[in-house]
Amino acid sequence: MHISEKGMRLDRFMRIHYPAIAPGRLAALLKHGGLTVAGRRAKPTDRLAAGDLVVLNTPPEPPSPARAGARTRPAAGGGPAPVPLSAAERAFLAAMTVFEDDDLIVFDKPAGLAVHSGSGTRVDLDRLLVRMVSADGDRPVLVHRLDKDTSGLLVAVKRRPLAGVMGKAFATRRVDKEYRAVVAGLPPAEGLIDIAIRKVETSHGGRMAAAAPDDPDAQTARTGFRRLAVSADGTAALLALFPETGRTHQLRVHCALTGHPILGDPIYGDPQAAERLLLHAHRLAFRHPRTQTALSLEAPVPDAFFRAMERAPAAFDPNRRPA
């Protein structure tokens, strides 16, 4: 599995990577030990950890011609090939692409697009990338995640051997990340938020919360910040956020815990405070996984941020996204 799939349920992982296996057949494989994770007999509810090896001990049944119909065609290896992308889907991905070479694709993901499939998700980026298979059988693989409601830069590798290289770079903090967020109130000019967090279950599902220092489930979390601008009425501020760790919802919960929730946050703030979650992955800097060339990429701040700040975009940030 890849670093971006850490914590994913096994049944969801199988739906993404082995769509040809029918649910009934997957259940039979699990029942009879035909699927293992990290060498152990697997259950559909197992959560994947970084570095887990998922092994399918019985090859999937090829779909019957009646089931395949126009949806699949024979692949070089004899199995079903993905349905080719439509012209509209290719244009959608092209419009998001901010960098591409023989090894990488970097997207500027819009808010509202899920990275992986999930309950109630009809379109997700990974399901589109599955269908971008190259002549040698490789497909782009995402090496990190963004929340569905967060926009901005997202990296995929085109060659599977490079997935481990880039995944390790993200996991070991050798990728510099900078986000933009509009938060409620007036935070200090700059600072470091150093608050350990943990996952808690609520009636509305899981979320992150502050953790006591002696909590065995506590996860160290550190976020640097710098205030860039204040809204016209003084009730909101634009921040540059610099995550030093990579915990789930870290930026969102850290802002909320300091009394300055991100505007539009449906979990940690007021979803009615803005037209969307005002969190954006603005910049990534890292070494190219093959050439080791230094790359620094930026995704312009969306116009929703300017509307929330009630300021002229030209006075706010010169790299704004076109309307």
NORPEKA-V280300 format. One record per run of one state. SS is the DSSP state (A for helix, B for strand, O for the rest). FROM is the first residue (numbers start at 1). TO is the last residue. If there is no record, write none. Layout:
# NORPEKA-V280300
SS;FROM;TO
SS;FROM;TO
This chain:
# NORPEKA-V280300
O;1;2
A;3;5
O;6;8
B;9;9
A;10;17
O;18;22
A;23;31
O;32;34
B;35;37
O;38;39
B;40;41
O;42;46
B;47;47
O;48;53
B;54;56
O;57;64
A;65;68
O;69;73
B;74;74
O;75;79
B;80;80
O;81;86
A;87;96
B;97;100
O;101;103
B;104;109
O;110;113
B;114;114
O;115;123
B;124;124
A;125;129
O;130;140
B;141;142
O;143;150
B;151;157
O;158;159
A;160;171
O;172;175
B;176;184
O;185;189
B;190;194
O;195;196
B;197;202
O;203;204
B;205;210
O;211;218
B;219;219
O;220;221
B;222;230
O;231;235
B;236;243
O;244;249
A;250;257
O;258;261
B;262;262
O;263;270
A;271;273
O;274;278
B;279;287
O;288;293
B;294;298
O;299;300
B;301;301
O;302;302
A;303;309
O;310;312
A;313;316
O;317;319
B;320;320
O;321;323
